[in-house]
Structures are given as C-alpha cells and as structure tokens.
Amino acid sequence: LFLGILNMTSVLPMVSTERPVFYRERAAKMYSSVVYGVVLPVVETPYHLGNSALFLCSWYWMVGLNPNLGVFFFWWMCFLALTCMMTYFGIMMIVLLPTIETAELLATMVKLLWSLFSGFNITFPNFPYYWKWMFYANPIAWAMRSVYASQFYCDIDAPGNTCPTVSVLLSDGSWVTRYSWEYTRDRFSLDYNLRWAGVGILLGCLGLFLGVTFLALKFVCHLKR
C-alpha cells in the first residue's frame, strides 16, 4: 500500500510536465491520443516489475511470511496489480483535472478514503452498516482480503492438521486458543474462495482507469489561449 501511494504521488508531477508537450504534438498531428495512452502504461510496466521484485524478494522472506512459493507469487501478483492500479489512477487524475494542485488534492482524498475503509484499521465487522458499501467498493480492501486469505489459510477441518494456533484474550479476561486462520477469517471477514475475485477487481479497476485516461486524452484539453 505504501509503495502504491508513493507511485501514485510521484507520477503526478511527471505526467503534468509531459501534458503540454502532448497537447502540442497532438495539435501538430505527430501522434494520436491512443498511442500516447498506450505508451504511458507500457513505460511504467518494467519499473513496476523491477520495483516489486526488489521489494518483495527481500521484505517477504525477511519478515517470515508463508514460505510456500505459490503463496509468494500470488502475493507478488496482487502487489504488482495494486501498485499499477494506483499509478494509473494518478495518471487519470492528472489527465482529467486542469491543474496538478487539483489532482493532488483529489488523489489524496481518495487514497485516504481507500486506506480508511480498507478493513485494516477498522475491521469490516465493526463498520457502521451504512458504510459497509465503501468496503466492497474499495479495491485496496479486496487486495488486502486476497493476500490475507492466501497468507493465513489452512484447512482446519482436515484430520490431523498442523495448522498454527494463536491465543486470544476474550472480553471476560480469559484466554482461548484458536486457529490462526479461523481468527483472521472472522476478524477481517476473509473468504479464501474469493481471493481470485480480489485479483479480478484490481485488474478491472486498472482497466477502468486506463480506459478513462484514453478517453480524457482524446476529448479533454486544458490549454488556455
């Protein structure tokens, strides 16, 4: 999440600087809006691949997360999709809005709402009923649910399972031992069967932001004559 926010923030001044040049070249018929719209994500992809590889290959194993390679690559895929989505959201903001100050303000508001309703600081069961829709409409919440579920899942119904356990303090002051997966599933409202749905929602938001960016590059112009 931190790297995604960092990428979204850093891409705003870059695209803002390029935008007047794009308007000039588009007016001169040097290249079309579609070409520029395609180039933006293409040039960002190698950076995101390298950035995510350097970060995850060191951090993931250093903090002792699930050593299963399948879980690691699933985490990497979610991480890559999330950082790309937030970067393309920043690009969409700067293309749609007239000034970088306006784009930074709106992007900051959105990322604060995404973080607040991600289900981490305030877990989903504790949301007021009239705010629960914000959780389901939040791509970061789906990303976190997917990686949490893949990280903590263990088949607790299997006979002779060796699933890890955790001691939980109850409201009456007593302690009870529960499976780690059972505890995180109930606390964060996780569903292991929906982990791929979270990936699909991230990719869908990514495609949505790119589509809006293409349309904005073609039909929106903030030049003042």
N, C-alpha and C positions, 0 to 999 in steps of 0.2 A: 504493500500500500504506500509506504514512504517513497519508494523509487517511482511508483506510478505518479504520485503527486509531484515529485521533483521533475519528472519528464514533462508533465503537463504544464508546469510553471515555466520551465526553460524553453519550451518550444514556442511560447507566445511571442517574445521579442524577435526570435529568428524569422518566423513567418511574417510578422508585422514589417520587418525590414525588407523582406522579399516582395511584399504585396505591391508597392508602387512599380517595381520593375516588371512584375507580371502584368499589371494594367497597361504599361507602355508597350510591352511585347505583344500582348493580345490585340491592342489597337493597331499595331503595325502588321498584323497577320503573320507574325513569326511562328506562333504555335497556338494550338487551340486550348480551351479550358480543360478538356478531357485529358490531354497529355500532361498538363501541369498537375491535375488532380491525381493522375496515376503515379507520377514521379514522386509526389510527396510521401506516400506510404512505402514506395519501393526503396527510397534512400534511407528511410528510417528503420527498415527491417533488419539489415545487418547490424546496426547499432544495438537494437533491442536484443538480438540473438547473442551478441558478444557480451553485452551488459548483464543479461540474465544468467549466462553461463558462468561468468566470472563471480557474480554474487552468490548464486545458488551452490555452485560446486565447492565453495569454501564454507559459506554460512550453514547450509543444510546439514552437512556432516559434523560441523564444529559444535552445533547445539544438541546433537544426538537425537535427531528425528528418526522416523521409521526407516531402517536401512534397506528395506525392500526396493529394488531398482524400479519396479513398476510404479510404486508409490512416488518415488523420486521424480520419474519422468512425468507422471500425471501432475505433480506439484509444479514442475517446470512449465508444462503446457499452460496451466492456469495462470501462473505468474507472467508468462510471456503474453498471453491474451489480455490480461488485466493492464499491463504496462502499455501495450499497443493501444488498447481501447482508450485509456486516459490521455495518451499523447494525441490521438486523433480527435478526441473531444476538445483538447486545447486548440488544435488546428481549426476545427469547425468554429469555435468561438471567435477566433481572430479573423476568420474569413467572413463570418456573418455580421460582426459588430463594427461600428465605424472607427473606434479608437482602441488602442491597446489597454488604456486605463479601464474602459468599459468591459473589455473582455476579461481582464484580470479580476475585476470586481465580481462579475457574474460567475466566472470559473471558481473563484474562491468560495462563493456562497454555495455552489453546487457540491464542491468537494467536502465542505463542512457538513452539509446535509447527508451526503453519502456516508461519511465517516460516523456521524451521529446515529444513523439508522442502519448501520451495518450489522447490528446484533452482537457486537463485541463489548462495548462499554455498557450498553443497556441490552440485556438479552431479550430475545423475541418474546418469551412468555411474560415479561414484565412491561411490554409495550402497552399503553392505553389502546383500547380496541379501535378507536378512531384513527390511530397512527399505524396500525398493522399493515395497511396497504403500502406505506412507504418502504417497509421491509421487502415486500415482494416486488416492488418496482425498482429496487436498488441493485444494480449489477455487482457492486462490491459485496453486498450481503450474499449473493449467490456464489461469488467466487470464494468467500470465506467458508460458506457451508460445504462447498465441494472439497476444499483442501482439508478442512477439519474432519469431514467424514472419511476421506481416504486415509488420513493420518491415524485416526483413533479406532477405526473399525476393527472389530474382532468378532468372530462367530461365537457368541457366548452360549448359544444353545447346543453347540456341538459337544458330544460326550467326551469327557476327559480333556477339555480345552485348557490351554495355558494362558488365557487372556490376563493382562495385567489388571491389578486392582488398585483402588485408592480409598483412603479413609476420609469419610465425610462427617463434618460436625453438624448435627441436627439442631433445630431451634430449642429443644429442651436441654441442650448441653451434652447429650450423649453422642457417641461416635458409632458409625456404622460403616462396614466395608462394602463397597460396590465395585463393579467392573468399571474400568476407565471409560470404555466405550458407552456403557449404559449411562454413566454420569454425564459425560459430554453430550450425548444424544439428547437427554432430557433437558439439560441446562441451556443448550444452544439451538434446540429444535432442529436436529440434524436428521437427514434421511440418506442412508448410503445409496439407495437406489436412484436418488436424484442427482448424484454427483455429475453425471454427464449432462443433465439438463442445465446445470450451472455453467458448464463449458459452452453449451449451445447459446445460452443467454448472453454470455460475454461476447461470443462471435457475432451474435445478432446485433448487439449494441455497436460493436466495432463496424459492422457493415452499414448500420444506420447512420453513424457519424460520418463515414466516408461518403455515403450517398448524399447526405445533406451538404457536405463540403463540395462535391461535384456540382450540385445544383447552384450553390451560392457562388462558386467560381464562374459559372456561366451567366447567371442572371443578376448578381449583386455587384454593384460598383460604388465605392465610397470616394471616388475622386471629386474634388470640388474645383470648379472652373471659375 
